[in-house]
Amino acid sequence: MTVTTYLLTRLRELGVAHVFGVPGDYSLAVLDEVLDTPGIEWVGTAAELGAAYAADAYARVTGFGALLTTSGVGELSAVNGVAGSFAERVPLLHVAVGPSQAMEDAGAIVHHTAGDGDFSRFAKAHEHVTCAHGVLRADTATAEIDRVLTAALAERRPVYLRMPSDVGSVRVPPPRRPLVRANPVVNTANLDRFTDAVRRRVLTAGSTAVLADFLVDRFGARAELAALVATGLPHAVVSMGKTVLDEGNPLFAGVYAGALSDDATRATVDEADLLIRVGVQLADTTSGGFTQGFPDDAGIDLQPWTARVDGETFDDVPLGVSLRTVTELVRRHHRAVPAHLSPADPPSPAGATEPLTQEFLWDAVSRSLTGEHVVVAEQGTSFFGIASHRFPNGSGFIAQPLWGSIGFGLPAVLGAQLADPSRRCVLLVGDGSAQLTIQELGTIARHDLHPIVLLVNNDGYTVERAIHGPRAAYNDIAAWDWPALPAALGVKDALVTTVRTNQELVDALDAAHRSPDRLVFIEAVTDMDDVPELLRRLAEGVSIRNS
C-alpha cells in the first residue's frame, strides 16, 4: 500500500472515520486517497482553524481526531487549534502536506514557503504544541507514523507529521500488527507504599469527599471514578470536568469553583477532613481565580501517572491503578460522615414577559436538557452561565476554559456531531465569539447536521467589558443580522427565531426539542451589561491580577 493508505489504516484503527481540513495543491493527490478509502470521510471546512477545532471536539467524543492541511499557510492557520488540544490534553494528528522531496532537495523557492529554502521552518511552530512530531521520508515513513501515533495515545496530546507531496504515494508494506498501546508503567514498590499511606489516612479520616476533573475523562478512568463515589462519598466536580460524574446523584455536591462556589459545595470540599482529588488540574478560570480552600499538599491527589498522600509523591502509580486502590481501602475502612450537600437548582424565576436575563437564560437551558444532549459551551458568558447548573445523567459537556480560544464552539459542534450522530449537540455561544468562526455553520449544513445553536446577542465582548473597559471601543463588534445568517450560509429549512423575553425563550427551546430533524438557530437578546454572577465575581479577580 501507499504511505497515505498506511496512515489512513492506522487512523481507522484508532476509530477515526472523519478527517478535517482545507485542500491545497500540495495535498490534492493525498486527498484523492482519502476519498477512496472505505470508512474515512473527508470533511472540508471553511478554514483550517475550524478544522483543528472540529478535530479536537471529535477526539473528545471518540478518543482520537485528525486534520490534514497544506504546509505553510494551512498549517499555521491551524496551529492555534492544535495548541488548545495540547493544553487540554486532546489526542489528535495534524498532517501538513508540502512540496515534493525533489523541491526540498533543490532548495527551490516555491509558494507557501518563506522563500529561503527552509522547508521545516513552519513545522517548528508545532514542536512546542505537540508531544511528538516528525517528517515522513520514503524509507522511514511507516516507523514515524507509528511512533507519533503511539506517543499521542500515551500522552493524550496532539502530534504532527510533515509529508512531502510525493512521499504519500511511495509503496510500503501494510501494518504487520496493531499499534502497541503500552500500559502505563506501575512501580510495585511505590504502589505498596502508596497503599499503606492511603490506608493510614482513610483509617484516621473524619469527613471525606471527592473532587474530580477533566483528566479522569482524558485518561479513561470514568468507571473507576464511579466505583469510588459509589462507596457513599460526597463528591463535586471542577467545571472543566463537568459530566464525568452523575450530577443527579444525591451525594453530588455541585460544581466547585473555589471561593465562588455556593456555600454547600464549598463546605463539602474545603471542610473535608480528607479530600480525594482525582485528575484535578486547577486553572484561574476553574478555581475562582485560585481561591480554592484546600492546601495542595494535603489529602490524596491522583494524577495520570503519579499519586500523592499529604504531599508525599509516589511515581509510576497510574490513575486507574491508584483509583482502584483507594476505592478498595475506602470500601473497607471508611466511616461515613454526614455530608454538607448543595440543593438542586432552585425553581425558575417568575416573570415570563420580562426582558430575558442571563439568570433566566441559563436556568431555562439547563432544565431543557436530556441525557441525549451534548452541550458545547463557548468560553465567555456561555461557559460561566451554564457550568454551575446541573445536567441530566448521560449528557455530555465540551468547553475550553483553560486554552480559552474564542470561536472554538461552532467548529467543535461540527466535530462532536459527526463523532456521534445519535446525540444532539446544543451550542451556547456569544455574538463576539461566533463572528470568528460562523462560516463553519455552512459546513454543518453541508453535512446535514441538526444541532441547536443558541446565540447570545449582548452587543460585543461582554466578558471583556466585565473585566475592563465596559464602554471601550475595543469591546465593540459589528452588529450582524443574525437571523439572516443560516440561510446565507446554506442552511436549508432552519428553525430560526429571536427571543427577548423569558417566555419567548421557553417557547423557542420547546420548539427546538420538537424539531430534531432541523437545524435550530435561536438568537437570545440580553442586556450588554448583564453577566452571570460567577463571571462577574471572577472578572473582578482577573482585573486585579492583570493590573
C-alpha positions in Angstrom: 0.0 0.0 0.0 1.0 3.7 -0.2 2.3 5.7 2.7 -1.0 7.6 2.7 -3.1 4.4 2.8 -0.9 3.2 5.6 -1.5 6.3 7.6 -5.3 6.1 7.0 -5.3 2.5 8.0 -3.7 3.4 11.3 -6.3 6.2 11.8 -9.1 3.8 11.2 -7.6 1.5 13.8 -7.9 4.4 16.3 -11.5 4.9 15.5 -11.1 7.9 13.2 -13.9 7.9 10.5 -13.6 11.6 9.6 -10.6 13.8 8.6 -11.0 17.5 8.7 -9.2 20.2 6.7 -8.9 22.5 3.8 -7.4 21.3 0.4 -4.3 22.8 -1.1 -2.5 22.0 -4.3 0.3 20.1 -2.5 -2.3 17.9 -0.7 -4.7 17.0 -3.6 -3.2 13.7 -4.5 -3.2 12.7 -0.8 -6.9 13.7 -0.6 -7.7 11.5 -3.6 -6.7 8.6 -1.5 -8.7 9.9 1.5 -11.8 9.9 -0.8 -11.0 6.4 -2.0 -10.5 4.9 1.5 -13.5 2.9 2.8 -14.6 4.1 6.3 -12.9 7.5 6.0 -14.9 10.7 5.1 -13.3 13.9 4.2 -14.8 16.9 5.9 -13.7 20.1 4.1 -14.1 23.0 6.5 -14.2 26.7 5.7 -10.9 27.4 7.4 -8.0 25.4 8.8 -8.6 26.8 12.2 -12.1 25.4 12.1 -10.7 22.0 11.1 -8.4 22.0 14.1 -11.3 22.9 16.5 -13.5 20.3 14.9 -10.9 17.6 15.2 -10.4 18.5 18.8 -14.1 18.0 19.7 -14.2 14.9 17.6 -11.4 13.4 19.6 -13.1 14.4 22.9 -16.0 12.2 21.9 -14.3 9.3 20.1 -10.8 9.3 21.6 -8.8 10.5 18.6 -9.0 13.1 15.8 -7.2 14.0 12.6 -6.8 17.1 10.4 -4.9 17.5 7.1 -3.8 20.8 5.7 -1.3 22.1 3.2 2.0 23.3 4.6 2.9 26.9 5.4 -0.3 28.9 5.1 -2.6 26.0 6.0 -0.7 24.6 9.0 -0.1 28.0 10.5 -3.8 28.7 10.3 -4.5 25.5 12.3 -1.7 25.7 14.9 -3.8 27.7 17.4 -6.4 24.9 17.5 -3.7 22.3 17.9 -2.2 24.3 20.8 -5.6 24.2 22.5 -5.6 20.4 22.2 -2.1 20.3 23.7 -3.2 22.5 26.7 -6.3 20.5 27.3 -4.8 17.0 26.6 -6.7 16.0 23.5 -5.0 13.4 21.2 -5.1 14.1 17.5 -2.9 14.1 14.4 -2.1 17.1 12.2 -0.7 16.2 8.8 0.8 19.0 6.8 1.5 18.1 3.1 4.1 20.3 1.4 6.3 20.5 -1.7 7.9 17.3 -3.0 11.1 15.8 -1.8 12.8 16.9 -5.0 11.8 20.5 -4.4 13.2 20.3 -0.9 16.5 18.8 -2.0 16.8 21.6 -4.6 16.1 24.3 -2.1 13.5 25.7 -4.6 11.7 28.9 -3.9 8.1 27.7 -4.1 4.8 29.0 -2.9 3.6 28.6 0.7 7.3 28.9 1.9 9.3 31.8 3.2 11.4 31.7 0.0 14.6 30.8 1.8 14.8 27.1 1.1 13.9 26.1 4.7 11.1 23.7 4.4 10.9 22.8 8.1 10.5 26.4 9.3 6.8 26.2 10.0 6.9 22.7 11.3 9.0 24.2 14.2 5.9 26.0 15.4 4.3 22.7 16.1 7.3 21.4 18.1 6.1 23.5 21.1 2.4 22.4 21.0 2.7 18.6 20.2 4.1 15.7 22.2 5.7 14.2 19.1 6.5 15.4 15.6 8.3 14.2 12.5 8.8 14.4 8.8 7.9 11.5 6.5 10.6 10.1 4.3 10.3 7.2 1.9 12.4 4.8 3.9 11.2 5.6 7.4 7.6 6.8 6.9 5.8 3.8 8.5 8.0 3.8 11.6 7.5 7.6 12.0 3.7 7.2 11.7 3.6 4.5 14.3 5.9 6.4 16.6 4.0 9.6 16.7 0.5 8.0 17.0 1.8 5.8 19.9 3.0 9.0 21.6 -0.4 10.7 21.2 -2.1 7.7 22.7 0.2 7.6 25.7 0.4 11.4 26.4 -3.2 12.2 25.4 -1.9 15.1 23.3 -1.6 16.1 19.7 1.1 15.0 17.3 2.3 16.4 13.9 3.7 15.0 10.7 5.1 16.9 7.7 4.7 15.0 4.5 6.3 15.9 1.1 3.7 15.6 -1.6 5.4 12.7 -3.4 6.1 10.6 -0.3 2.4 9.9 0.1 2.4 7.7 -3.0 5.5 5.7 -2.0 4.7 1.9 -1.7 5.3 0.4 1.7 4.3 -2.9 3.4 1.0 -2.8 5.2 0.9 -2.8 9.1 2.0 -6.2 10.4 0.4 -5.8 13.8 -1.9 -3.3 15.6 -0.4 -0.2 17.2 1.2 -1.0 20.5 -0.9 0.7 23.3 1.6 0.3 26.1 0.1 0.0 29.5 1.4 2.7 32.0 4.4 1.5 34.0 3.5 0.5 37.6 6.2 0.7 40.2 5.1 -2.0 42.5 7.2 -0.8 45.4 5.7 2.7 45.1 2.3 1.2 44.8 2.7 -0.7 48.1 4.0 2.4 49.8 1.0 4.4 48.4 -1.4 1.7 49.6 0.0 1.9 53.1 -0.2 5.7 53.2 -3.8 5.7 51.9 -4.8 3.0 54.5 -3.5 5.1 57.3 -5.1 8.3 56.0 -8.5 6.6 55.5 -8.5 5.0 58.9 -8.0 8.3 60.7 -10.2 10.5 58.5 -13.4 12.1 59.6 -15.4 13.6 56.8 -14.2 12.5 53.3 -15.1 14.0 49.9 -14.1 13.5 46.3 -13.3 16.3 43.8 -12.9 15.2 40.1 -11.8 17.0 37.0 -11.2 16.5 33.3 -8.2 14.3 33.4 -10.4 11.5 34.6 -12.1 11.6 31.1 -8.9 12.1 29.1 -7.2 9.1 30.8 -10.2 6.8 30.6 -10.9 6.4 34.3 -14.7 7.2 34.4 -15.6 3.7 35.5 -13.0 3.7 38.3 -14.2 7.1 39.5 -17.9 5.9 39.5 -16.8 2.9 41.7 -15.2 5.3 44.2 -18.2 7.6 44.6 -20.4 4.5 44.8 -18.9 3.8 48.2 -21.0 6.6 49.5 -18.7 9.6 49.4 -20.0 13.1 48.7 -18.4 14.4 45.5 -18.1 17.5 43.4 -16.5 18.4 40.0 -14.4 21.2 38.7 -16.2 22.9 35.7 -13.7 21.6 33.2 -14.6 18.0 34.3 -18.4 18.6 34.2 -20.4 15.4 33.5 -17.6 13.0 34.5 -20.0 12.2 37.4 -23.8 11.8 37.6 -25.0 15.2 38.7 -28.3 13.8 39.7 -26.8 11.6 42.4 -28.0 12.7 45.9 -24.4 12.8 47.0 -23.3 15.2 44.2 -22.3 18.4 45.8 -22.2 20.6 42.8 -19.5 22.4 40.7 -16.6 23.6 42.7 -15.0 27.0 41.9 -13.1 27.9 45.0 -14.5 30.9 46.8 -17.0 31.4 44.0 -18.7 28.1 44.8 -22.1 28.1 46.6 -21.7 27.7 50.3 -22.7 24.0 50.5 -20.4 22.9 47.7 -17.5 24.8 49.2 -18.1 23.3 52.6 -18.2 19.8 51.2 -14.8 20.3 49.5 -12.9 22.7 51.7 -14.0 21.4 55.0 -13.5 17.7 54.3 -11.0 16.1 56.7 -9.8 14.0 53.8 -10.2 15.4 50.2 -9.6 12.9 47.4 -8.7 14.8 44.2 -9.0 12.8 41.0 -7.5 14.1 37.8 -7.7 17.7 39.1 -5.8 20.4 37.3 -6.9 23.8 38.5 -6.7 26.9 36.4 -7.7 30.5 37.2 -10.9 30.1 35.2 -12.0 26.9 37.0 -10.8 27.7 40.6 -12.4 31.0 41.1 -9.1 32.8 40.5 -7.0 30.3 42.6 -9.3 30.7 45.6 -9.5 27.0 46.4 -9.8 26.4 50.2 -7.7 23.3 50.4 -3.9 23.1 50.7 -2.1 21.5 47.7 0.0 19.2 50.0 -2.9 17.8 52.0 -5.2 14.8 51.2 -5.0 12.3 48.4 -4.2 13.6 44.9 -4.4 11.2 42.0 -2.9 12.3 38.7 -2.4 10.4 35.4 1.0 8.8 36.3 1.6 9.8 39.9 -0.2 9.8 43.2 0.3 11.9 46.4 -0.7 11.5 50.0 -0.3 14.5 52.2 2.5 15.8 50.0 4.4 12.5 49.6 4.7 11.6 46.0 4.5 8.1 44.6 5.7 8.0 41.0 4.6 5.4 38.4 1.3 4.8 40.1 -1.2 5.4 37.2 -4.6 6.9 37.6 -6.7 3.8 37.1 -4.5 1.8 39.5 -4.5 4.4 42.2 -8.3 4.8 41.9 -8.9 1.1 42.3 -6.6 1.0 45.3 -8.3 4.0 47.0 -11.7 2.6 46.3 -10.9 -0.7 47.9 -9.5 0.9 51.0 -12.4 3.3 51.4 -14.8 0.4 51.0 -13.1 -1.5 53.8 -12.1 1.2 56.3 -14.1 4.4 55.8 -16.7 5.5 58.3 -19.5 7.5 56.7 -19.9 11.1 58.0 -22.9 13.2 57.0 -22.1 15.5 54.1 -23.0 19.2 53.5 -24.6 18.8 50.1 -25.9 21.6 47.9 -29.6 21.5 47.0 -30.7 21.1 43.4 -31.2 24.1 41.2 -34.0 26.4 42.5 -37.3 26.8 40.6 -37.2 29.0 37.6 -37.8 32.7 38.4 -41.1 34.2 37.6 -41.8 37.0 35.2 -42.5 35.3 31.8 -43.0 38.5 30.0 -40.0 40.3 31.5 -36.9 41.0 29.4 -34.6 38.0 29.1 -31.8 37.9 31.7 -28.7 35.8 31.9 -30.0 34.2 35.1 -33.2 33.0 33.5 -31.5 32.1 30.3 -29.1 29.5 31.7 -31.6 28.1 34.2 -34.0 27.5 31.3 -31.4 26.0 29.0 -30.2 23.5 31.7 -33.8 22.5 32.5 -34.5 21.7 28.9 -31.6 19.2 28.5 -31.9 15.5 28.5 -29.3 12.7 28.7 -29.2 12.6 24.9 -27.6 16.1 24.6 -24.0 17.2 24.3 -23.6 20.8 25.3 -20.8 22.8 23.7 -20.3 26.0 25.7 -18.2 28.7 24.2 -15.7 30.5 26.6 -17.4 33.6 28.0 -20.9 34.2 29.3 -22.0 30.9 27.9 -19.4 28.8 29.8 -19.7 30.7 33.1 -23.5 30.9 32.8 -24.1 27.2 32.3 -21.3 25.5 34.1 -22.7 25.6 37.6 -26.1 24.2 36.6 -26.8 20.6 37.0 -27.0 18.4 33.9 -29.0 15.1 33.5 -27.1 11.9 33.7 -25.7 10.7 30.4 -25.4 14.2 28.9 -22.0 15.5 27.7 -20.2 18.8 28.1 -17.5 20.2 25.8 -15.7 23.5 26.7 -12.3 25.0 26.5 -11.8 27.0 29.8 -8.0 26.5 30.0 -6.9 27.5 26.5 -10.0 29.7 26.1 -9.8 30.5 22.4 -13.0 32.2 21.4 -14.5 30.8 18.3 -13.9 27.2 19.3 -17.5 26.3 19.9 -19.1 26.3 16.5 -16.5 24.1 14.8 -16.5 22.0 17.9 -20.2 21.2 17.3 -19.3 20.1 13.8 -16.7 17.6 15.1 -18.8 16.4 18.1 -22.0 15.9 16.0 -20.1 13.9 13.3 -18.4 11.9 16.0 -21.7 10.7 17.5 -24.8 11.5 15.3 -27.1 9.7 17.8 -26.7 12.6 20.2 -27.8 16.1 19.5 -25.4 19.0 20.2 -26.5 22.2 21.9 -24.2 25.1 21.2 -24.1 28.0 23.6 -22.2 30.9 22.1 -21.9 34.7 22.3 -22.1 37.1 19.4 -18.5 38.1 19.7 -17.2 34.5 19.6 -19.5 33.5 16.8 -18.1 36.1 14.5 -14.7 34.3 14.5 -15.9 31.0 13.1 -19.5 31.4 12.0 -18.6 30.2 8.5 -18.5 26.7 9.7 -22.3 26.8 10.1 -22.2 26.3 6.3 -20.0 23.1 6.8 -22.5 21.9 9.4 -25.4 22.4 6.9 -23.4 20.7 4.1 -23.2 17.6 6.2 -26.9 17.7 7.0 -26.4 18.1 10.8 -29.1 19.4 13.1 -27.7 20.9 16.3 -29.4 23.6 18.3 -27.4 26.9 18.2 -28.3 29.4 20.9 -26.5 32.6 20.2 -26.4 35.2 23.0 -26.6 38.7 21.4 -25.4 41.2 24.0 -23.6 43.6 21.8 -20.0 42.7 21.9 -17.4 41.2 24.2 -19.3 41.1 27.4 -16.6 39.1 29.2 -14.0 41.8 28.5 -16.5 44.5 29.4 -16.9 42.9 32.8 -13.1 42.8 33.3 -12.1 46.1 31.9 -13.4 48.9 29.6 -17.2 48.4 29.8 -17.7 51.1 27.1 -14.3 50.9 25.4 -14.3 50.7 21.6 -12.2 47.6 21.6 -15.0 45.6 23.2 -17.5 46.6 20.4 -18.2 44.4 17.4 -20.2 44.8 14.2 -24.0 44.5 14.5 -24.9 41.5 12.3 -28.3 40.4 11.2 -28.1 37.1 12.9 -31.4 35.5 11.9 -30.4 36.0 8.2 -27.1 34.1 8.5 -28.3 30.5 8.5 -29.9 30.9 5.1 -27.0 33.0 3.8 -24.5 30.2 4.8 -26.5 27.5 3.1 -28.7 26.1 5.9 -32.0 24.9 4.4 -35.2 24.8 6.4 -33.6 26.0 9.6 -35.9 26.9 12.5 -34.8 30.5 13.3 -36.1 32.7 16.0 -35.2 35.7 18.1 -36.2 35.8 21.7 -36.2 38.9 24.0 -38.4 37.7 26.9 -38.3 34.8 29.3 -41.4 33.2 27.8 -40.2 33.6 24.3 -37.0 31.6 25.3 -39.0 28.8 26.9 -41.2 28.5 23.8 -38.2 28.6 21.5 -36.4 25.8 23.4 -39.6 23.7 23.4 -39.9 24.1 19.6 -36.2 23.3 19.2 -36.6 20.0 21.0 -39.7 19.2 19.0 -37.7 19.7 15.8 -34.9 17.1 15.8 -34.6 17.0 12.0 -33.9 20.7 11.6 -31.0 22.9 12.5 -32.3 25.3 15.1 -30.9 28.8 15.5 -32.0 30.9 18.4 -30.9 34.5 18.9 -31.3 35.3 22.6 -31.0 39.1 23.2 -29.8 40.2 26.6 -28.5 43.4 28.0 -24.9 44.4 27.3 -24.0 44.6 31.0 -25.9 41.5 32.2 -23.4 38.8 33.1 -23.7 35.6 35.1 -22.9 36.1 38.8 -20.0 33.6 38.6 -18.5 35.5 35.8 -19.0 38.9 37.5 -17.1 37.7 40.6 -14.3 36.0 38.5 -13.9 39.1 36.3 -13.2 41.2 39.4 -10.3 38.9 40.3 -9.0 38.8 36.8 -9.0 42.6 36.6 -7.0 42.8 39.8 -4.5 40.1 38.7 -4.0 41.7 35.3 -3.1 45.1 36.9 
